[in-house]
Every structure is written in structure tokens, then in C-alpha cells.
Amino acid sequence: MDQLATPPVTTKAGPPQGLGGILDEGYELTDHVVVDENHIVEGNNDVITKLITGFKTFKEGVFKQKPELYDKLRVGQEPKMMMITCSDSRVCPTMLHGLEAGEAFIVRNVANLVPPCEGSGQHHGTSAAIEYAVTVLNVENIIVMGHSSCGGIKALMSRDDFSGDFIGSWVKIGMPAKKKTLSLLADKPFEEQCSFCEQEAVNLSLVNLLTFPFIQERLHSGSLQIYGMHYDFVEGKLTTWRIAQTQKMGAHN
């Protein structure tokens, strides 16, 4: 067990009801401990050591230096933007854009895909986050950001069968982007097709955002802007574009 200069937290969450039997099969939850400056990690887990060391640096260099910010965040969050980007470890939106805590409501998933609005309950994680950001937090901007060398897009472009696993079930959302890519770049190398599809998949996600009624309402009122971005981490290049209204709601040709 981790060694502490102060006693461990005496209250802890237990396994959800009904899962105790799973943990009984050779597993248990350890005591919860609070990380402080004297916290020592047992064993040789370099990853956990790095995380705890990083937290200590953050607490001293950021948290304690910005009491007004964290007092404000204690009350609630008022982000101006929602970012939907990839889970890829090479893409870090807070670092890339110099964001502080509370500035962006961020969703990360494989290939930064937005599913179309549907009532079946599938793909509800991303859809629920979008609904919360728009209807509860009232964000004023939604940004969908793709990136270079995206493994999710490579999976989309290389597979014909999307059944049998979670990855296939998810990335097939991008099939319209794949079809457009193949129709325009059928004779191009695979890597070039993937690069094109990375941005086309962002466009598809922008279109899918428009299938949510609450987004349509906010767009028509002028209180929401939607942007696409593509980050090339090899070249250090960021490309941006947006959805622009060509006709006001209620206007006639």
C-alpha cells in the first residue's frame, strides 16, 4: 500500500452494487489515498510515478498560483467552446491551443467522429456530451478537429467488414467520407487517401452536427458557430474552416 505522511482517507467508494462478485474473483479495490508532497509510490510503475510527480508540479506551479481561477471553477463551469477531437495521444488540445481549465468542454473519441442524431440510443456518449454542451453549458462554439496520421481513419479506409468489434462499429460512422474519398482519389496511394479522408471526416462530422435540432436552433439564432480544424503534427500546421450560413432562417429565394 502507498505510504503517506498523513493518514489515508477513511471513506472510499466501493464497487457498484452487483459488481462485488467480479472483484471477489481474485481482485479487490485498494484504499484511496490523497496525493501530497510526501506521497511515495510503491513498486516500479513509471507511469503512475510520472502522473503523481506531474500532479505535484501542477499543484505548486499552477493550482496554488491561480486561486481566483480555481475558486471560480469550484462554483461551476462556463466554457465558451466545445472541442471534439481524437483520442490519439499525439493530439493534446489543451497544450496545442494554450487552454486553461474551464475554457473548453472537450470530447475525445476515435477519429473525432460525430454520429448523426438518432433516437436508438447507440453512440450516445458523444451525442450526450454534445447535448450537454449546447443545451446546458450554452457553449458558443463547437470545433471538430482531425489530425494527421489518424489510426481511426486508417481503420475506416482499410476495412471492408466493420462487424465484430467496437472499433469497426464506431468508425463506420465515417463511411460517407470514405466513399467520397474513394470516388475522388481512387487511383491515389493509400496514405494520400487517408490524408484526404481525415479532413473529409471532419466535414462529415460538421454535417452530422446539423442533424441535432438544438444545434439547428442555436445556429439559426446566431448564438452558435461551428468550425472544422485539421492539425498536422508532423509539419506543425493547423488548418481551419467553418460552417457559414448562406440564407437566414425564414428567408425566401
KOLKEMI-661483 format. One line per 2 residues: for each residue y negated, x negated, z negated of N, C-alpha, C. Coordinates in steps of 0.001 Angstrom, whole numbers, plus 500000, padded with zeros to 6 digits. Layout:
<rs>
Y/X/Z/Y/X/Z/Y/X/Z; ...
</rs>
This chain:
<rs>
501199/499158/500000/500000/500000/500000/498761/499130/500000; 497661/499584/500629/496434/498817/500686/495893/498569/499290
495336/497356/499075/494753/497001/497798/493273/497314/497821; 492766/497866/496719/491365/498248/496640/490762/497737/495351
489465/497455/495396/488747/497105/494182/488495/498351/493353; 488429/499514/494020/488237/500793/493338/489506/501614/493479
489735/502565/492584/490961/503366/492662/491033/504136/493969; 492236/504415/494453/492371/505207/495678/491921/506635/495457
491598/507303/496556/491239/508710/496483/492417/509491/495918; 492148/510356/494955/493244/511058/494291/493655/512329/495018
492761/512874/495855/493112/514068/496614/493351/513686/498063; 494352/514254/498661/494654/513948/500053/495238/515175/500727
495105/515179/502028/495696/516263/502801/497180/516015/502945; 497951/517042/502823/499378/516922/503043/499735/517364/504444
501000/517278/504811/501408/517739/506141/501202/519233/506263; 500820/519719/507446/500665/521162/507642/501948/521891/507277
501798/523111/506812/502960/523895/506418/503936/524001/507579; 505182/523714/507293/506205/523779/508327/506544/522429/508926
505713/521410/508655/505992/520087/509202/506601/519159/508166; 506681/519607/506922/507234/518751/505881/508635/518288/506206
509428/519166/506818/510786/518794/507162/510852/517646/508142; 509893/517579/509062/509856/516479/510023/509599/515170/509299
508625/515197/508373/508304/513982/507632/509431/513583/506694; 510233/514536/506292/511351/514213/505408/512388/513347/506104
512412/513371/507418/513416/512621/508170/513012/511155/508300; 512854/510487/507171/512581/509053/507182/511122/508681/507266
510207/509650/507133/508774/509364/507214/508064/509992/506026; 506920/509414/505679/506065/510009/504664/504627/509593/504927
503674/510364/504409/502264/510008/504509/501902/509112/503344; 501240/507994/503618/500796/507112/502545/499569/507705/501871
499186/507130/500735/497968/507565/500057/496757/507314/500941; 495761/508185/500828/494491/507988/501526/493637/507021/500719
493016/506077/501395/492160/505111/500708/490815/505041/501413; 489772/504773/500655/488427/504651/501201/488138/503184/501466
487681/502888/502672/487366/501510/503036/486047/501110/502395; 486052/500003/501660/484810/499432/501153/484802/497944/501456
483799/497226/500938/483654/495812/501291/484808/494954/500790; 485585/495455/499826/486697/494686/499268/488052/495129/499808
488021/496019/500783/489272/496564/501310/490103/495464/501972; 491377/495422/501625/492304/494445/502187/493416/495195/502908
493705/494770/504125/494782/495390/504893/496047/494575/504715; 497101/495224/504269/498376/494538/504132/499045/494390/505492
499865/493359/505623/500585/493159/506865/499747/492425/507896; 500219/492435/509132/499559/491673/510196/499153/492565/511364
498702/493772/511070/498265/494684/512124/496841/494326/512529; 496719/493533/513596/495406/493054/514026/494498/494194/514466
495086/495254/515006/494274/496380/515479/493572/497059/514308; 494322/497378/513247/493725/498036/512089/492735/497109/511402
493065/495829/511338/492132/494860/510754/490818/494854/511518; 490894/494883/512851/489684/494891/513672/488871/496160/513437
489550/497294/513341/488847/498556/513120/488139/498569/511768; 488802/498095/510748/488199/498090/509414/487059/497086/509342
487251/495914/509947/486173/494925/509982/484976/495464/510748; 485251/496135/511860/484174/496726/512649/483429/497796/511881
484162/498595/511097/483501/499626/510297/482588/499007/509246; 483058/497942/508613/482224/497280/507606/480930/496772/508234
481041/496185/509428/479852/495695/510136/478920/496845/510484; 479508/497946/510964/478714/499130/511297/477996/499681/510067
478712/499769/508962/478110/500360/507765/476915/499545/507283; 477060/498213/507306/475972/497358/506831/474838/497261/507851
475194/497163/509136/474187/496898/510158/473562/498118/510792; 474232/499275/510686/473723/500492/511325/473537/501617/510301
474614/502018/509662/474562/503170/508760/473526/502996/507652; 473551/501845/506995/472613/501616/505891/471195/501337/506378
471067/500958/507647/469748/500634/508193/469038/501862/508763; 469771/502962/508936/469182/504165/509540/469444/505393/508669
468949/505379/507440/469228/506507/506540/468660/507827/507040; 467500/507793/507701/466902/509042/508184/467783/509697/509247
468340/508872/510144/469211/509404/511186/470431/510077/510575; 471087/509402/509648/472329/509946/509105/472087/511076/508111
470915/511124/507506/470552/512299/506715/470402/513517/507624; 469810/513300/508797/469643/514383/509768/470996/514858/510295
471894/513910/510589/473204/514265/511120/474055/514978/510080; 473783/514738/508818/474520/515424/507765/474298/516930/507837
473110/517327/508268/472765/518749/508361/473431/519404/509566; 473531/518673/510672/474129/519226/511885/473845/518336/513076
474279/518761/514239/474067/518000/515468/473284/518829/516474; 472409/518149/517206/471608/518792/518248/471565/517897/519487
472723/517605/520075/472732/516739/521252/472083/517422/522445; 471395/516646/523254/470766/517173/524463/471726/517167/525647
472824/516439/525507/473718/516279/526656/475175/516386/526254; 475970/516807/527223/477418/516720/527135/477883/515771/528223
478745/514835/527870/479328/513928/528855/480825/514170/528931; 481320/514297/530147/482753/514422/530392/483159/513193/531180
483934/512347/530554/484292/511094/531203/485760/510783/530948; 486213/509664/531471/487633/509337/531443/488043/508710/530109
489322/508844/529787/489872/508228/528582/490065/506727/528743; 489885/506217/529937/490100/504799/530236/489359/503911/529236
490073/502932/528681/489494/502064/527652/488377/501180/528182; 488277/501047/529498/487222/500208/530091/485906/500960/530257
485924/502249/529951/484723/503078/530077/484299/503528/528686; 483168/503033/528226/482665/503373/526893/481256/503934/527043
481112/505262/527137/479800/505842/527444/478717/505520/526428; 479065/505447/525150/478033/505141/524153/477502/503727/524336
478385/502788/524638/477951/501415/524884/477220/501307/526215; 477767/501955/527237/477218/501867/528587/475802/502410/528665
475540/503485/527947/474240/504149/528044/473357/503944/526812; 473794/503126/525878/472971/502835/524712/472703/504046/523843
473729/504856/523625/473555/506102/522878/473788/505906/521384; 473026/506643/520597/473226/506659/519155/474047/507880/518760
474524/507867/517529/475247/509024/517007/474359/510259/517090; 474945/511360/517557/474215/512617/517642/473533/512876/518964
473529/511899/519869/472811/512077/521135/473647/512747/522213; 474960/512580/522171/475806/513114/523241/477066/513731/522664
477413/514900/523167/478682/515554/522862/479640/515108/523959; 480656/514339/523597/481467/513643/524597/482899/514160/524613
483382/514438/525813/484779/514801/526035/485390/513751/526946; 486541/513252/526563/487233/512265/527397/488626/512790/527712
488991/512708/528978/490340/513082/529378/490745/512227/530572; 491988/512329/530966/492485/511552/532099/491761/511971/533371
491106/511012/534013/490422/511205/535299/489176/512075/535205; 488653/512256/533979/487408/513023/533773/487370/514333/534570
488449/515091/534480/488560/516331/535250/488079/517538/534455; 487425/518454/535155/487062/519756/534596/487915/520806/535297
488734/521541/534559/489521/522598/535199/488634/523794/535510; 489022/524618/536462/488256/525852/536699/488422/526802/535531
487471/527697/535369/487545/528692/534296/488756/529592/534536; 489599/529712/533538/490790/530544/533671/491120/531167/532322
491707/532327/532347/491998/533043/531116/493414/532877/530623; 494185/532009/531267/495599/531883/530919/495828/531072/529660
494828/530336/529226/494998/529504/528045/495403/528081/528364; 495695/527775/529623/496011/526405/529994/494739/525564/530034
494916/524259/529799/493807/523307/529886/492639/523726/528995; 492971/524371/527872/491930/524956/527038/491139/523914/526258
491669/522698/526090/490953/521693/525305/489607/521347/525898; 489586/520977/527166/488331/520644/527837/487456/521880/527988
488054/522999/528342/487278/524234/528520/486638/524682/527212; 487356/524549/526105/486802/524928/524806/485620/524040/524444
485741/522748/524746/484640/521826/524457/483408/522164/525288; 483620/522516/526557/482503/522909/527424/481832/524163/526880
482635/525142/526503/482086/526386/525964/481277/526118/524696; 481798/525277/523826/481106/524967/522575/479786/524254/522846
479820/523287/523754/478608/522521/524058/477508/523404/524631; 477889/524329/525506/476896/525146/526213/476439/526343/525388
477367/527016/524724/477016/528271/524050/476652/528106/522582; 477116/527036/521950/476821/526821/520531/475788/525714/520340
476037/524562/520952/475106/523443/520808/473906/523558/521739; 474031/524377/522775/472943/524583/523737/472469/523278/524372
473417/522462/524806/473042/521228/525491/472246/521569/526743; 471374/520674/527132/470509/520905/528290/470996/520175/529536
471969/519287/529370/472502/518509/530487/474006/518347/530326; 474728/518485/531435/476148/518140/531475/476321/517046/532515
476960/515960/532126/477201/514838/533027/478698/514615/533140; 479222/514618/534349/480614/514256/534604/480604/512865/535224
481242/511907/534560/481192/510524/535037/482587/509989/535346; 482807/509660/536617/484016/508979/537027/483812/507480/537006
484847/506742/537395/484723/505277/537340/485680/504615/538321; 485453/503340/538543/486273/502560/539466/487658/502297/538877
488620/502069/539754/489997/501719/539367/490602/502724/538392; 490372/503996/538642/490833/505047/537726/492334/505293/537904
493094/505093/536834/494533/505293/536899/494915/506741/537127; 494120/507666/536590/494402/509080/536801/494259/509481/538254
493242/508943/538914/493047/509228/540340/494157/508585/541164; 494585/507387/540780/495704/506754/541488/496973/507589/541347
497185/508171/540166/498343/509048/539983/498229/510278/540875; 497044/510849/540949/496810/512008/541814/497088/511668/543270
496588/510530/543717/496701/510157/545124/498106/509703/545509; 498873/509205/544562/500175/508615/544897/501345/509577/544726
501126/510682/544032/502229/511587/543732/502248/512797/544664; 503468/513223/544974/503666/514477/545688/504213/515552/544752
504957/515116/543749/505536/516040/542776/504763/515910/541463; 504150/516999/541022/503345/516966/539801/504030/517684/538641
505307/517990/538806/506047/518676/537751/506747/517656/536859; 507119/518105/535683/507970/517282/534831/507271/516475/533764
505956/516351/533812/505269/515613/532756/503850/516141/532577; 503240/515754/531478/501893/516218/531172/500862/515635/532130
501065/514390/532541/500103/513741/533435/500019/514490/534757; 501179/514778/535328/501195/515493/536597/500564/516863/536495
500894/517578/535426/500330/518915/535225/498815/518871/535132; 498294/517778/534561/496841/517666/534398/496153/517214/535680
496617/516114/536281/495877/515551/537419/495949/516436/538657; 496905/517356/538712/496963/518225/539896/495752/519152/539972
494968/519221/538893/493683/519923/538960/492842/519343/540088; 493015/518049/540341/492220/517361/541357/492745/517474/542771
493731/518328/543031/494315/518436/544369/493296/518718/545473; 492306/519582/545279/491316/519778/546345/490588/518487/546717
490332/517635/545732/489682/516350/546016/490621/515440/546797; 491896/515468/546449/492879/514668/547175/492988/515126/548629
493054/516433/548844/493189/516955/550204/491986/516575/551064; 490791/516658/550490/489602/516278/551249/489617/514793/551566
490039/513988/550592/490110/512543/550803/491060/512210/551940; 492239/512810/551921/493229/512522/552957/492799/513044/554320
492034/514127/554344/491576/514656/555630/490517/513758/556263; 489751/513068/555440/488668/512225/555953/489052/510760/556081
489999/510305/555252/490336/508883/555217/491834/508671/555400; 492449/509474/556240/493904/509416/556402/494393/508049/556845
493587/507339/557638/494018/506053/558181/493493/504869/557378; 492903/505126/556233/492328/504054/555424/493333/503561/554382
493149/502333/553876/494043/501812/552839/493999/502669/551577; 495083/502611/550820/495213/503426/549617/494070/503184/548638
493697/501938/548430/492632/501630/547472/491303/502249/547900; 491043/502244/549192/489810/502861/549688/489849/504374/549502
491016/504957/549718/491166/506393/549482/490909/506731/548017; 491448/505912/547125/491257/506161/545694/489787/506051/545307
489098/505061/545852/487673/504888/545540/486872/506108/545973; 487193/506630/547151/486514/507831/547633/486844/509030/546747
488125/509153/546395/488567/510303/545609/487972/510291/544206; 487671/509108/543678/487040/509030/542353/485744/509831/542318
484939/509686/543367/483677/510425/543408/483894/511872/543849; 484857/512080/544728/485131/513448/545173/485698/514295/544030
486453/513661/543140/486973/514379/541974/485844/514778/541032; 484811/513943/540937/483631/514324/540158/482979/515550/540787
482847/515533/542123/482263/516695/542811/483072/517964/542540; 484392/517821/542563/485252/518972/542269/484997/519489/540855
484848/518573/539913/484581/518983/538535/483233/519681/538413; 482245/519213/539169/480943/519883/539165/481076/521312/539689
481843/521473/540750/482078/522813/541307/482821/523686/540295; 483817/523107/539630/484580/523879/538644/483717/524305/537458
482730/523492/537107/481806/523895/536043/481104/525205/536394; 480832/525391/537675/480125/526597/538117/480975/527859/538020
482274/527704/537753/483127/528887/537612/483042/529496/536215; 482378/528803/535283/482221/529333/533926/480981/530225/533881
481117/531493/533544/479964/532411/533558/478802/531945/532696; 479081/531382/531537/477988/530963/530659/477227/529771/531226
477879/528978/532078/477172/527889/532756/476309/528448/533875; 476850/529395/534633/476061/530048/535683/474788/530653/535105
474930/531312/533969/473774/531955/533332/472711/530930/532949; 473136/529824/532375/472186/528792/531958/471548/528099/533156
472322/527900/534212/471768/527290/535425/470698/528183/536037; 470986/529458/536139/470042/530400/536740/468757/530507/535929
468869/530338/534618/467677/530414/533765/466879/529118/533775; 467462/528070/534359/466777/526781/534412/466873/525975/533137
467755/526381/532221/467869/525692/530935/469009/524688/530889; 469671/524477/532033/470794/523543/532087/470774/522784/533403
471009/521489/533341/471128/520640/534521/472522/520017/534529; 473090/519849/535722/474431/519283/535859/474375/518066/536778
474922/516958/536296/474872/515691/537020/476268/515117/537217; 476433/514398/538316/477613/513589/538542/477238/512125/538464
478155/511310/537981/477945/509865/537933/479241/509150/538279; 479094/507932/538787/480252/507070/539020/479896/505666/538572
480720/505138/537679/480486/503814/537106/481492/502828/537683; 480983/501807/538345/481816/500725/538873/481724/499560/537901
482759/499387/537071/482696/498335/536053/483021/496954/536610; 483461/496876/537854/483672/495577/538497/482350/495028/539009
481572/495882/539651/480285/495475/540211/479123/495700/539238; 479373/496414/538147/478284/496746/537231/477286/497691/537879
477796/498726/538564/476942/499642/539333/477147/501076/538859; 476043/501801/538714/476089/503209/538337/475433/504039/539430
476159/505032/539933/475643/505951/540948/475501/507329/540313; 474408/508022/540624/474168/509329/540015/473690/510343/541043
474042/511594/540851/473591/512698/541696/473624/513968/540837; 473166/515081/541384/473124/516299/540570/473308/517541/541429
473557/518652/540766/473573/519955/541426/472147/520475/541467; 471663/520780/542660/470304/521299/542827/470382/522720/543362
469631/523617/542766/469587/524996/543242/468792/525075/544538; 469362/525716/545542/468666/525895/546817/468055/527282/546932
468428/528171/546003/467919/529539/546055/467834/530091/544648; 466710/530654/544305/466530/531234/542989/467385/532489/542837
467825/532713/541624/468608/533916/541345/467804/535160/541722; 468411/536014/542498/467750/537250/542889/466950/537132/544166
466847/535893/544715/466096/535719/545955/466943/536195/547124; 466279/536544/548222/466992/537039/549398/466633/536181/550601
467588/536071/551527/467327/535328/552758/466383/536120/553658
</rs>
